[in-house]
Amino acid sequence: MLCYSHSCHLLQPLLKTHKPLTITFSSQPKPPPRKRPTFDGDQSQRPITRNRHKRSYGASRRSILKTLKQEQVTFTTPVPDDPTVGIIGGGMAGLACALYLEKRGVRSTVFDTGVHGLGGRMGTRIVDPLPLVFDHAAQFFTVSVPRFAELIQGWVEQGLVREWQGTIGELEVGGHFVPLPSSPPRYIGVNGMRPIADSLLSQTHMINVERPTWISKLEPFNGTWYLSENGKPRGQFDAIVIAHNGKCANRLLGSSGLPLIAGQMKRLELSSVWALLAAFEDPLQIPGGDTFPFEGAFVKGVDSISWMANNTKKLLGSQSGGPHCWTFLSTAAYGKRNKVPQENIPTATKEKVTTGMLMGVEEALGLPKGSLQTPFYSRLQLWGAALPTNTPGIPCIFDPHGRAGICGDWLLGSNLESAAISGMALANHIADYFQSGGDHPEEFAVGLRNGFEPIKGHDIGQFPGLEPQSQTHAAPEMQLTT
Ligand SMILES: Cc1cc2nc3c(=O)[nH]c(=O)nc-3n(C[C@H](O)[C@H](O)[C@H](O)COP(=O)(O)OP(=O)(O)OC[C@H]3O[C@@H](n4cnc5c(N)ncnc54)[C@H](O)[C@@H]3O)c2cc1C
């Protein structure tokens, strides 16, 4: 995930939206004046100035209170007949939101920073000319919620997603592998995760995509939201969706006029995970084994590694006799201990972490120290805002006074399914709100004050049906027909 946090600016003061104004904009909207705002602040939406619960997650109490002290923006203009939504973030949640808004007849524009494609943490790296292929964030997923099952069924039919038939299981330190049962089915992108995201909007006609675009400022003006990227106007919208999280989102919301939304975002805590992509000339070995027993494994008892998968087998199966492309993902504890700015990883850290992770692979496989073959290609990446570790446990957040919502995995859990369900839920909620004409906004306020709970699961997310019963709140598993 790209995060330009080092270049975020302080947001400009917001504007007053006292009453409906009718101003006709030319193609270049007039930039909002830079004076101090005076809002007709809605008392029911006054910022919370105390927090009865002891802070348990996320930003400091002082920092949350500062966020909550922002003036609340209140739109009073009527909702137009043909409203349009600006979605900031083109990961699974933002894309699902756009798709479901279209289903409800609502136009949207998805903004995403992705240079190589959409998808966010559904990342696939292809290295030419061989090519080498690696899923470098989301690895696979299970399905537990009927609405997600329907969506995935459609993607299976379109040839974007298929069942992963390869063996996966748990690898105990020393090379002891225990396969997981083949049910529930696990799903992967046919050509990797990112191509799913890049193909999703191909048959839509009410969704515009702007990429790579980094929205750096949100400003309410005359009943609409103005979005811009480093001073360059990026359009005006009747409602906005924040479909990303972490430092970027906190800065964007820092003085946006959405104190309750910003406050909820600040409570979110995220783990850090290192991804080491490595291509080997020869197949990896385990002591005493003639055939390698798995394509993917949750690693147990090794400090630096929580997951390893053979992308070549997973994505190309028997077609490939070529290089063996592996993704190794660190534990969250190792990620935290070795955290550095993800945009600028010092060489010493890169060397230390690469060595540490390759040693962890040896340890997991039970290979003698120093016996793992040297990869002929490797690439190290830090997911500084990898997975949420706490959640408000609500599908979406919506502030009807500010006409702004949040969707993302963290609202429900830590996986692609949660992200998709969240995006769909917010789309339907916004469409219902638009349909109501916006006359009774308070009826549409959702998730603005929910408390957070810790998320259980693997260091790379939740896999309903694959986890011990105690680790998931998910609905019963569901089989798809492929
Ligand atoms: C290492 C790792 C392994 C994982 N493994 C699995 C797995 O095996 N199975 C599973 O189900 N889940 C897994 N996950 C979790 C899964 O990837 C996420 O739950 C899911 O992709 C989140 O989707 P999202 O849309 O909420 O957010 P994201 O995918 O993060 O999307 C947010 C998007 O917004 C963009 N953005 C941010 N700021 C701006 C801005 N200012 N302007 C414009 N765009 C912006 C970002 O670039 C990004 O593209 C893993 C995650 C990681 C990091």
The ligand as an SDF file (V2000), in Angstrom:
LIG
                    3D

 53 58  0  0  0  0  0  0  0  0999 V2000
    0.8730   -8.9200    4.1440 C   0  0  0  0  0  0  0  0  0  0  0  0
   -0.6220   -9.0730    4.0940 C   0  0  0  0  0  0  0  0  0  0  0  0
   -1.1760  -10.3400    3.9020 C   0  0  0  0  0  0  0  0  0  0  0  0
   -2.5600  -10.4910    3.8370 C   0  0  0  0  0  0  0  0  0  0  0  0
   -3.0960  -11.7260    3.5970 N   0  0  0  0  0  0  0  0  0  0  0  0
   -4.4200  -11.8730    3.4660 C   0  0  0  0  0  0  0  0  0  0  0  0
   -4.9850  -13.1080    3.0700 C   0  0  0  0  0  0  0  0  0  0  0  0
   -4.2750  -14.0790    2.7980 O   0  0  0  0  0  0  0  0  0  0  0  0
   -6.3380  -13.2040    2.9610 N   0  0  0  0  0  0  0  0  0  0  0  0
   -7.1690  -12.1240    3.1980 C   0  0  0  0  0  0  0  0  0  0  0  0
   -8.3890  -12.2570    3.0570 O   0  0  0  0  0  0  0  0  0  0  0  0
   -6.6450  -10.9090    3.5430 N   0  0  0  0  0  0  0  0  0  0  0  0
   -5.3070  -10.7730    3.6750 C   0  0  0  0  0  0  0  0  0  0  0  0
   -4.7810   -9.5520    3.9760 N   0  0  0  0  0  0  0  0  0  0  0  0
   -5.6980   -8.4530    4.2720 C   0  0  0  0  0  0  0  0  0  0  0  0
   -6.3350   -7.9000    3.0070 C   0  0  0  0  0  0  0  0  0  0  0  0
   -5.3350   -7.6400    2.0650 O   0  0  0  0  0  0  0  0  0  0  0  0
   -7.1100   -6.6480    3.3790 C   0  0  0  0  0  0  0  0  0  0  0  0
   -8.0490   -6.9850    4.3810 O   0  0  0  0  0  0  0  0  0  0  0  0
   -7.8750   -6.0110    2.2280 C   0  0  0  0  0  0  0  0  0  0  0  0
   -7.1400   -6.0250    1.0380 O   0  0  0  0  0  0  0  0  0  0  0  0
   -8.2260   -4.5880    2.6380 C   0  0  0  0  0  0  0  0  0  0  0  0
   -8.9010   -3.9230    1.6000 O   0  0  0  0  0  0  0  0  0  0  0  0
   -9.3260   -2.3940    1.7830 P   0  0  0  0  0  0  0  0  0  0  0  0
  -10.0370   -1.9870    0.5500 O   0  0  0  0  0  0  0  0  0  0  0  0
  -10.0280   -2.2420    3.0910 O   0  0  0  0  0  0  0  0  0  0  0  0
   -7.9710   -1.5750    1.9370 O   0  0  0  0  0  0  0  0  0  0  0  0
   -6.7110   -1.4390    0.9650 P   0  0  0  0  0  0  0  0  0  0  0  0
   -6.5210   -2.6730    0.1830 O   0  0  0  0  0  0  0  0  0  0  0  0
   -5.5830   -0.9890    1.8170 O   0  0  0  0  0  0  0  0  0  0  0  0
   -7.1220   -0.2800   -0.0500 O   0  0  0  0  0  0  0  0  0  0  0  0
   -6.9450    1.0880    0.2180 C   0  0  0  0  0  0  0  0  0  0  0  0
   -6.4860    1.7720   -1.0490 C   0  0  0  0  0  0  0  0  0  0  0  0
   -6.5620    3.1840   -0.8650 O   0  0  0  0  0  0  0  0  0  0  0  0
   -5.4230    3.7740   -1.4820 C   0  0  0  0  0  0  0  0  0  0  0  0
   -5.2060    5.0880   -0.8620 N   0  0  0  0  0  0  0  0  0  0  0  0
   -4.7080    5.3590    0.3710 C   0  0  0  0  0  0  0  0  0  0  0  0
   -4.6750    6.6850    0.5730 N   0  0  0  0  0  0  0  0  0  0  0  0
   -5.1760    7.2640   -0.5470 C   0  0  0  0  0  0  0  0  0  0  0  0
   -5.3870    8.6190   -0.9400 C   0  0  0  0  0  0  0  0  0  0  0  0
   -5.1210    9.6460   -0.1260 N   0  0  0  0  0  0  0  0  0  0  0  0
   -5.8880    8.8680   -2.1940 N   0  0  0  0  0  0  0  0  0  0  0  0
   -6.1830    7.8280   -3.0300 C   0  0  0  0  0  0  0  0  0  0  0  0
   -5.9990    6.5260   -2.6930 N   0  0  0  0  0  0  0  0  0  0  0  0
   -5.5170    6.2510   -1.4650 C   0  0  0  0  0  0  0  0  0  0  0  0
   -4.3070    2.7770   -1.1940 C   0  0  0  0  0  0  0  0  0  0  0  0
   -3.2160    2.9530   -2.0620 O   0  0  0  0  0  0  0  0  0  0  0  0
   -5.0440    1.4550   -1.4280 C   0  0  0  0  0  0  0  0  0  0  0  0
   -4.9800    1.0770   -2.7840 O   0  0  0  0  0  0  0  0  0  0  0  0
   -3.4030   -9.3600    4.0130 C   0  0  0  0  0  0  0  0  0  0  0  0
   -2.8390   -8.0930    4.1840 C   0  0  0  0  0  0  0  0  0  0  0  0
   -1.4610   -7.9490    4.2060 C   0  0  0  0  0  0  0  0  0  0  0  0
   -0.8680   -6.5780    4.3720 C   0  0  0  0  0  0  0  0  0  0  0  0
  1  2  1  0
  2  3  1  0
  2 52  2  0
  3  4  2  0
  4  5  1  0
  4 50  1  0
  5  6  2  0
  6  7  1  0
  6 13  1  0
  7  8  2  0
  7  9  1  0
  9 10  1  0
 10 11  2  0
 10 12  1  0
 12 13  2  0
 13 14  1  0
 14 15  1  0
 14 50  1  0
 15 16  1  0
 16 17  1  0
 16 18  1  0
 18 19  1  0
 18 20  1  0
 20 21  1  0
 20 22  1  0
 22 23  1  0
 23 24  1  0
 24 25  2  0
 24 26  1  0
 24 27  1  0
 27 28  1  0
 28 29  2  0
 28 30  1  0
 28 31  1  0
 31 32  1  0
 32 33  1  0
 33 34  1  0
 33 48  1  0
 34 35  1  0
 35 36  1  0
 35 46  1  0
 36 37  1  0
 36 45  1  0
 37 38  2  0
 38 39  1  0
 39 40  1  0
 39 45  2  0
 40 41  1  0
 40 42  2  0
 42 43  1  0
 43 44  2  0
 44 45  1  0
 46 47  1  0
 46 48  1  0
 48 49  1  0
 50 51  2  0
 51 52  1  0
 52 53  1  0
M  END
$$$$
